[in-house]
């Protein structure tokens, strides 16, 4: 078994792309209120988003929950928003 550590930002990105809620890293970066290369730059530099970027992403995920989505998808989104809150409080 191969263990690949991932950051919270990467887990959220993979969930959104995997569920066809976003199409690209550029779109994800925009959800964080940043330039289109923000997420890729963070990944390359092994850094976390700024508190403001986390807040923007949490807000975007909250708006996404207002869409007609499956209950399980909304539950995961709620958990991700809570995870963002814990990440910012570190």
Order of alpha helices (4+ residues) and beta strands (2+ residues): alpha-alpha-alpha-alpha-alpha
